[in-house]
Amino acid sequence: MKNGFLIINKPKGITSFDVIRQLRKVTGVKKIGHCGTLDPMAEGVLVCAVGREATKRISFFLKSDKTYIAKIELGKVSDTYDKEGIVKKTKSCRGTARRVPTLGTVKIILKKFIGTTKQTPPIFSAKKIKGKRAYDLARSGKKIKLKPANIKINKIKTLSYKWPYLKIEVDCGSGTYIRSLANDIGMALGVGGMLVELKRTKVKNISIKRAICLEKLNDKNWGKKLDKVENLAPNDV
């Protein structure tokens, strides 16, 4: 049986498991897993482990740094921290009239998120509370509170800013929720914010330039696209 990694460019509108389901059909291999979930609204690099030897090393990528391009809409908040939830317009946290932050203010605020900080995961997330997923509890109407966790953000770069949209590039460690970051940035700016677009452009040293469009894979060519286990994950973890 072939073992290795397929670097998929996940499209918007499907789950990460939808990708796995399709790869199982294409490859005929049941033992397939992905190395880090992307929400349905997100796109970009999804490293998929094919075969037993590859799936044993999934944690090699789960623990690695990742790079994202995120588009944030300021002036609105959501219970899911993105456009998929219940969205509300906000008033300035500093007063009754909204104050549109300047680019200079935005850059100052973004710098405060660089380094090791505490971040609270979204309640609509896969975090477990007493064995149950947080999103299942949230959808059932139960009030839940998740504990803040340590995260590390290596770099945040402003790509564009024209009110109400802010586009940033984020280089971060494992466990970082970009949805939470969008919400936290909006709160720090005093106007609220939610994630409206997300693209993962790098996992460890694997760039999106190497990623394969899912629709271009078939039962005849998938083996040629497979990266060897020892090339991408050389050490057991």
Buried (B, 14 or more C-beta within 10 A) or exposed (E): EBBBBBBBBBBBEBBBEBBBEBBBEBBEBEBBBBBBBBBBBBBBBBBBBBBEBBBBBBEBBBBBBBBBBBBBBBBBBBBBBBBBBEBEEBEBBEEEEBEEBEEEBBBEBBEEBBEEBEBBBBBBBEBEBEEEBBBBBBEEEEEBEBEEBEBBBEEBEEEEBEBBBBBBBBBBBBEBBBBBBBBBBBBBBBBBBBBBBBBBBBBBEBEBEEBBEBEEBEEEEBEEBBBBBEEBBEEEE
